[in-house]
Structures are given as structure tokens and as C-alpha cells.
Amino acid sequence: MRFTLVKDLRTDVLMRPIIGGLLLFTLLFLIFDVWHTSEKIGMIPTKVATFLYGNEEEFVEPVTQTSLLEIIHMDTFFAMMTLLTLSAVYARLSNSNSRKMVMINLAMISAIIAIISLMSAFLVHHFFLYVWLGCFSIWHVVAFGMGIESLWKLYRL
Amino acid sequence: MKNAYRAAILYFTFFAVMLLVSGTWLFATKIGLSPDAVTLYYLGNEALFQMPKSSEGLLEIVLPHLGGMGLFIMVSAHFMLFAPKNRHQWAKITAIILFTTALLDIFSPYAIINGFAFFNWVKLISFFLLQSLALFLLGLVFLSAFEGVVKH
């Protein structure tokens, strides 16, 4: 959080490339997280349903509660750290107070709901599967937007 | 502190509580919440067709937790820099105990599989102490950030 104390990140010779690198890695993480999730869980309702509940016709076993908890435990950690660092950088670089509050709130709330709804889809009702798909997509898109805007603000002339 | 930072910190505490809940749930499901269940999980039982855990198997759990827990405790505790100074001492003591209990929690399974069966108690106590103190620290962080929002 040292960068929160630097007066102008765009003119700081040390912090500008460091924050630029962090943003690049964050954007890559978001892309690869979507790719990894689409391979492992799925990004279309039928594939997610097969992962969660199995498919007797295709002899696919449902995921175990322990495996799903392990996925959720790791996803929570990575979402927490990614969104915390990204929000701190974005809050420092974005000019519009109202937009930054909307973006940060939207990304954080949708990520929290995504994590809860994946477990709910397994334990409660398949409706939550759609909630998970929607919220997972929203938090990744919004976080990606925050990353791009931060990079733009950091390197624009 | 800007409101955007405060919002990020408040959300961080929600995420952290979810991390603690999923960790406890995972512990209860995978290992069990009694000393006997901990021993059974690590030492296995031939009659129940349960394999004992190997050093290499434990390493796969230890490695990500060493990085993750260290980072988690540091990030949570450092937010107390934004809190009133009278809470710094509490946060310092909590962080030191958290680092110690995290180490005990992470490494006690090695003692169990190497013949020190009583470390099942160490594993259980350190795990619950870790969860409780992490909740306490997050409570302090939440309180400090929330007070800032109210005063702002």
C-alpha cells in the first residue's frame, strides 16, 4: 500500500513501472482465471450442471463437497487479494469519485455473491448456478475494466 | 483515508470471513473436529481402508498455506495502521500470536505422522485459536474502517 502515499504515480520513476507490472499481471490473472474456470467448472449452464450434479447418461460423477470446498476456499483467497490490490490502485488513479465507488462496489459484491452462489447451487437449488454464472462474469468484466482504466490513466501522455 | 479505500477494506473483511468459514468447513468435512478424527486422517486405518498421509502429500498442503497465511495475516494486520493508535498494541499482539499459531497449525501434521500422536491436540487447538484470533483481528479492522466511514 506504499503507493497510496506517493503524490503522483504517473511521474514516479519507481512506482509507475511497478504498478504497471502489477496491473498487467492482474489482467492476465483475470483472463486465465476465466479460461481455467471454463475448463474445470464450465461457463455454460449445462457444463456447470454436469460438474456439480454429474450426468448418469455420460457416466460423469458429481463433484464431491470436499473438492468443491477446496475450489471455493482457493477462489475466495485469490478473489480477495486480486480485488483488494486492484481496488487500491484503481482508487488512486481514477479521477471520478462516483465511478470508482460504483466499480469497486460492483466488483466486490458480485465476487462475494459468486462465491456464495456456487456452494448454494450445489447444496440448495440449481437456480444459483445461473446466479454464479452471472456474478462470476460481472466481477471479472468489471475488474478487467478497472485494470484497463488504471493502465490507461497510468501511461497516458 | 479515501472512502474508496475504506470500501475496499470493508469488503476485504467480508472475503476474509468467507475464507475462514470455508476453511473451517473444509477442516470439519475433510479431517474432523475431534482429536481421534485428526489422528485417523493423518495416520490412516487399514481396517477402514484409509491410507496414512505421506510427507510429500503434506507438502502439497503446507506450501500454499505458508504463502497464503503469511500474506493474509500481514495484509489484515497492516490495515490497523489506519486505526487509532490505542488499538495498535492489540493488533500487534494478535498478529504475533496469529503467526505463531499458523506455524503450529501448518507443521503439526508432520509431528503426528512422525510418531508424536499428541500433536493431534496441538493441531486442533492451534486451528481454532487461529480462526478465533483472525476473526478478532478482522473485527478490529472492520471497526476501524467502519468508524472512518461514519465519521467521514
Contacts between the chains, C-beta under 8 A, distances in Angstrom:
chain1	res1	chain2	res2	distance
A	1	B	78	7.1
A	4	B	5	7.1
A	65	B	29	6.1
A	66	B	26	7.0
A	66	B	29	5.3
A	66	B	30	5.2
A	69	B	22	5.9
A	69	B	25	5.8
A	69	B	26	4.5
A	69	B	29	6.3
A	69	B	30	7.8
A	70	B	26	6.5
A	72	B	22	5.2
A	73	B	19	6.9
A	73	B	22	4.3
A	73	B	23	6.0
A	73	B	26	5.7
A	74	B	64	8.0
A	76	B	15	6.1
A	76	B	18	5.1
A	76	B	19	4.8
A	76	B	22	5.9
A	77	B	19	5.9
A	77	B	68	5.8
A	77	B	72	7.5
A	79	B	15	6.7
A	80	B	12	6.3
A	80	B	15	3.6
A	80	B	16	6.6
A	80	B	19	6.6
A	81	B	71	7.1
A	81	B	75	7.6
A	83	B	8	7.6
A	83	B	11	7.2
A	83	B	15	7.7
A	84	B	8	5.9
A	84	B	11	7.8
A	84	B	12	5.1
A	84	B	15	7.8
A	84	B	75	7.2
A	87	B	4	7.0
A	87	B	5	8.0
A	87	B	7	7.6
A	87	B	8	3.9
A	87	B	11	7.8
A	88	B	5	6.6
A	88	B	8	6.1
A	90	B	4	7.7
A	91	B	2	6.0
A	91	B	4	3.5
A	91	B	5	5.7
A	91	B	8	6.8
A	97	B	3	7.8
A	97	B	4	7.6
A	100	B	4	5.1
A	101	B	3	6.8
A	101	B	4	6.1
A	101	B	7	6.7
A	104	B	4	5.8
A	104	B	7	5.5
A	104	B	8	6.1
A	104	B	11	7.7
A	105	B	7	6.4
A	108	B	7	7.5
A	108	B	8	7.4
A	108	B	11	3.9
A	108	B	14	7.8
A	109	B	11	7.8
A	111	B	15	7.7
A	112	B	11	7.2
A	112	B	14	5.8
A	112	B	15	6.8
A	112	B	18	7.0
A	115	B	18	6.1
A	116	B	18	7.5
